[in-house]
Amino acid sequence: MLILPKRENLRDTLPIEGAIRIELVEGIPIFKASTAVKNLLQEVLDKQQTLPLHPGEEQELHLYEEIDDYLSFVNRIIRNILLGRI
């Protein structure tokens, strides 16, 4: 049995409606961050290149990384299930 990683605050870290989109890649549904989320992340990354981030911004960046890791995990599981590897 597969166990998803714990992500207790996932709902709270995705307050934007439409934050996640589903894209079909070779007939397999893949979860991806929306353009709005990618733009927010890019703003934080751009700022990080020129100025130190405030603690809240550091936390925001960390949450984006966690969400990306979680979506990558879910996508691998879905792909493996649909390809009969699990």
VENMOTA-V966573 format. One record per backbone hydrogen bond with DSSP energy under -1.0 kcal/mol. CO is the residue of the C=O (numbers start at 0). NH is the residue of the N-H. If there is no record, write none. Layout:
BEGIN
co = <CO	CO>
nh = <NH	NH>
END
This chain:
BEGIN
co = <6	8	15	18	20	22	24	27	29	31	33	34	35	36	37	38	39	40	41	42	43	44	46	46	53	54	55	56	57	58	59	60	61	62	63	64	65	66	67	68	69	70	71	72	73	74	75	76	77	78	79	80>
nh = <9	12	18	33	31	29	27	24	22	20	37	38	39	40	41	42	43	44	45	46	47	48	49	50	57	58	59	60	61	62	63	64	65	66	67	68	69	70	71	72	73	74	75	76	77	78	79	80	81	82	84	83>
END
